[in-house]
Amino acid sequence: MSSIFPASITSLPQADIPLNGICAYLSQAVSHQILFMEFSEDVDLPEHAHAAQTGFVLEGRIDLVIDGTAYSFGKGDRYHIPAGVRHSGRIHAGYADITFFDEASRYTAR
């Protein structure tokens, strides 16, 4: 799969995320992380919670259940999951986004 991201992004460290079919590039800051993610396979996300998360959908579709309410987001959409709110979902193959995590230690570099 060729990346939709330019070399300035793909030269960032890859994030160590235990999901099949993901390629994620990590921009690490003192107080937060920004991930540039692409998925080549469908992925089911079990219910979980963490610090606040905001995603900007670049390609494809993600279906999320946030605090018991179902949503579907596609290219051009954005979503926000407040801190501590339980959520789950399905990421469809071909999905790409930029995700902001309001915590510095959500993921580590490979």
Rosetta blueprint (number, residue, H / E / L):
1 M L
2 S L
3 S L
4 I L
5 F L
6 P L
7 A H
8 S H
9 I H
10 T H
11 S L
12 L L
13 P L
14 Q E
15 A E
16 D L
17 I L
18 P L
19 L L
20 N L
21 G L
22 I E
23 C E
24 A E
25 Y E
26 L E
27 S E
28 Q E
29 A L
30 V L
31 S L
32 H L
33 Q E
34 I E
35 L E
36 F E
37 M E
38 E E
39 F E
40 S L
41 E L
42 D L
43 V E
44 D E
45 L E
46 P E
47 E E
48 H E
49 A L
50 H L
51 A L
52 A L
53 Q E
54 T E
55 G E
56 F E
57 V E
58 L E
59 E E
60 G L
61 R E
62 I E
63 D E
64 L E
65 V E
66 I E
67 D L
68 G L
69 T E
70 A E
71 Y E
72 S E
73 F E
74 G E
75 K L
76 G L
77 D L
78 R E
79 Y E
80 H E
81 I E
82 P L
83 A L
84 G L
85 V L
86 R L
87 H E
88 S E
89 G E
90 R E
91 I E
92 H L
93 A L
94 G L
95 Y L
96 A E
97 D E
98 I E
99 T E
100 F E
101 F E
102 D L
103 E L
104 A L
105 S L
106 R L
107 Y L
108 T L
109 A E
110 R L
